[in-house]
Amino acid sequence: MSSLRTGTNLDGVPTVHLESRFLEVEVAPSVGGRIVSLIHNATGSELLWRNHALRLQRLSAGSEYDPNFYGGIDELLPNDMPETIDGVPCPDHGELWTTGLDWHEIDSGIKLSGTLPGFGLGYERTMALGAERPRLDFNYRITNLTDQPRHFLWKLHAALAVEAGDLIECPARKAQVVDLAWSRQKSAEPFPWPELQGNQVNVVPAPDGTMDFFYLFDLSEGRLALHRPRSGLRLEYHFDARVFPYAWVFASYGGFLSHYTVILEPCTAMPMSVNEAAKLGQCTVLAPGETLTTEVSIRVGPAKL
């Protein structure tokens, strides 16, 4: 059985605490539904990375993302880079991360909901902990509430605590560096994941002032994981690869504001620009009134899940 506790807060921001015998989760609905903590109870391990130089707070719409990168798990909707999409100006890293969500308790967990004020997408997420195994299950509904088609990017965005020797694992057949300026790699040509120019680029190095930023694509199934051989722990996203056909990975090994983290990012679009992805037919599009539904899970454990 799992339990729910309210009345908790982090830096004065109200949070909701979910707990099973396997996992503890803390979520902040008013900060875009950000998950601020995910603890594996058997080992006491905090699986998420947090920027301890920042306080948790709800920021105004249009805030710049990078200087306010708090960590934990948030989601990018409807875009990543700032651009005008379908005639709507979309701010840095989208609207969801600065949107306060309503929430209420349901039998199996909580349900969060809200509307992107500019882009007009309705967003719903239910969250529940598994009773029989260490997993966090999500059910999503994204609805186009406007009278115009909406092209968009939707990206899950989990910043994880890492150590040297950790492995980024994904059943992708191909990968490509997103931007050489944000990578320790020297080639932007597609390559067979995870080997590039004789190097296994999925191995986390010790902090050395570098970064990596990859698109992973041609997935054989919807999985993206971080495996920690030293502790045996593994955190793995499971998702529908028809909804999230791409898996992005951003990793800072000290090169991005001195942060040391790997961000796992199942994504509905490629490349970063939604307008460019739309021209290629590689982003999500919803007609007026249309709804996208999907299920996602995060599974934690000592073995392949």
N, C-alpha and C positions, 0 to 999 in steps of 0.2 A: 504494500500500500504506500501511497505517497501522501504528503501533507503540504498544506499551503499556509504561509504566515504573512500577514500584512502588518503595517505599522513600523516596518523597518525603513531605514534610509541610509544613503551614502552621500556624504558631503551635503546633507540637508535635502537631498532629492529623494522623494518617496520611492521605495522599491517593493517588489513582491518576491517572496522567498518560497521556492518549491524544493521539496526534499523527498527522496526515496532512500531505501537502505543502500543504494548504489551511488547516487549523485546528489549534489546540492547545486541549485541554480538560483541566481539573483538577477532580476530583470527590472529595468527602469522604464515604465510605460511612457512617462512624459518626455523622455529623451529618445524618441523614435523607436521605443521598445528595445533599446540596447540591452543585451545580456552582459552584465558587468562581472559575473563570476560563474565558473563551472568547476566544481570540486569533485574529484574522484574519492569517495569516502574510504575505500579500502586502503589507500595509500596516503590520503590527506593531501594529494597533489592538486594545486590550482593549475588548470590547464590553459587558462587564458592569460595573455599578456596585457598589462595595464601600464599606461604612462603615468608614473607617480608624480611627475612634475605638474600635472593638471588636476583640478578638481572636476568632479562630475557636475555638469550644469547643462540646462537647455539653452541653446544658442539661438540667436535670431535668424530668420530665414535669409539665405544668401551669404552666410558666414563662410569664410575660407576654411577648408577642411584640414590641410596639413598642419598648420600651427595649433589646431584644436584636436589633433588625433589622440583620442583618449584610449583606444584599444577595446578589448572585449569583442563582442559580436554585434555588428550593426548590419544594415543592408542599404545598398545603393539603388535608388529608384527615383526618377526614370532615366538617370544618366550618370556618367562619371565626370568627364571633362565638361566645363561650362560650354553650352551651345544652345542655339535656338532650334527647337524641334517642333515640327507641325505648327510653326508660328508662335510658339510659346518660349520665352527665355527661361532656360533651365540653369540653376546655379551650380556651383562647384559641388561635385559628388551628390547631386540631386537634392530632392526635397525631404525625403523620408527621415533622414538623420536629424533634422531640426523640427520635425512635426511631432507634437504631443498626441499620444494615442489614448483613447478611452479603453477601459478594460473591465472585465467582470469575471467572476469565478464560474467555471463550468464543472461538470461532474468529474472530468478527468484532468483538469488543470485550469488554465485561464485562456480567455479570448481577448485579443487586442484588435482595435479597429480605428480607422481614421481615413481622411481624404487629403490627398495632396492638393494644397490650396490653389496652386497655379496650373498644374497639369491636368487636374481633374480625374485622377485615378482613385478609386476606392480600394482600400487595403484592409484585409482581415488576416489575422494569424492566430491559430490556436496552438498552445504549447502544453505538452503533457509528458511526464516522466514515465518510462516503462516500469511496470511492477515486477517483472521477472528477470530483467537484465538491465545493465547500465546503458540506457539510451534516452535521448530526448527527441520526441516526435513533434513535428510541425505539420499543420494543415493550412493551406493558403488559399485565399480568393482575392484576385485582383480584377477589378471591374472598371471598364471605361464608362464614366458617368457623363461624358460630354456627347455632343452631337456630331463630333468629327472623329475620324480614325486617329489612333494614338500609336506612334512608333516609339519603342523605348527599350532601354537596357534595365535588367533587374539582376542584381548581383548580391549574393551572400558574401559576408566579409568578416571572417573569423581570424582575429589576431591571436596567435598562440605563443605561449612560453616555449622557448627552445633551448637546446644546448648543443655543443659541437658533437657531430656524429649522427644527429637525428636525420631521418630520411623522409623526403617528400615523395609520396607514392600515388600514382594515378594510372589507370589502364588507357592512357592516351598513346596513340601511335605516332603522333607528330607534335611538335612544339615550335615556337618561334619567339625570339626576344621582342618584347613590345617596343622598347626604346633603348638604344645603345647608351644613351646618356644616363639611364637608370639601371645599368647592368654591368657586372664585371666581365661579361662575355664580349667577344670581338666580332661576332657575326650576327646579322639580322636575317640570315637565310633559314628557312624551315629545316628542322632536323628531327631524326627519330628519337623521341623521348625515351630515356633521360640522358643519352650520351651525345655530347657535342664536342667535336674535335678531340676525341679520345678521353674526355673528362666526364665523370658522372656528376652532372650538375644538380642532382637532387639531394646531394649530401650537404648538410648544414656545416659550414666551417666555424671555427672559433671567431669571435668578433675581430674583424680585420679592416673595417672601414669601407666595405664594399656593399653592393646591392645586386639583386636579380629581379627581373620582371618578365614573366613568361605568359604567353597564351599556350594552353594545351588543348589539342583538338583531335578529331577523329577518335573519339572515345569508344571503347568496346562496351562499356557500361558506365553508369553514373556513380563513380566513386572518386573521392579525393581524400587523402589521409596524411597525417603526420605520425611517423612511427619513431618511438624513442627506445632504441635498443638497450641503452644502459638500464632503464627502469622496466623495460618490457611493455610500457604503456603505449596505447595507440588511440588516436582520435580520428574518426573516419566519418566524413559526410557520405550519405547515400541519397541519391536524387534521381529523378527521371531525366535521362539524357536527351529525351525528345524536347523537354522544356529547357533544360540547361545543357546545350550541346558543347559548351566550352567550359574549361576550368582554368581560370587565371591563377597565377601564384606571384605575389609580391613578397620579397624577402629583403629585410634590412639586416645586414651583418655589421652594423655600426655606421653604415654610409648615409642613412637617412635620419638626420637629426640625432645621431648617435644611438638610435633605437636598435634593439636586437630581438627580432621577431620574424616569424613567417606568417603570412596571411593567406589562408585558403579561400578561394573565391569562385565557387560554381557560378556560371554566368550564362545569360540568355543571348548574349551578343558578342560579336567580334567584327571589326576592331573596336577601339575605344570610342570613337566618334559614332554616335547613333545615326547621324545622317549618312556617313560612309557605309555603316553596316546595313542601313535600309536599302541603299543602292545595290548592295550585294545580296539582298534577301537574307541577311544574317542578324536580324534582331527580332524582337517580339513586336507584333502589331495586333491591336484589338479594334474591332469595329465598334461604333456607338452601341452601348448597352451590352457588349460582349464581356464574358467573364472567363478568366483563366483560373483553373483550380489545379493544385498539385500537392504532393506530400514529400517531405524531406525528413531525414532523421540524422542525428549525430549519435554515433555509437562509440563507446569507450570501453577499452578492455586490454587484457594482456596478450591477446593473440589476434590473428587475422579475423575480422568480423564479417 
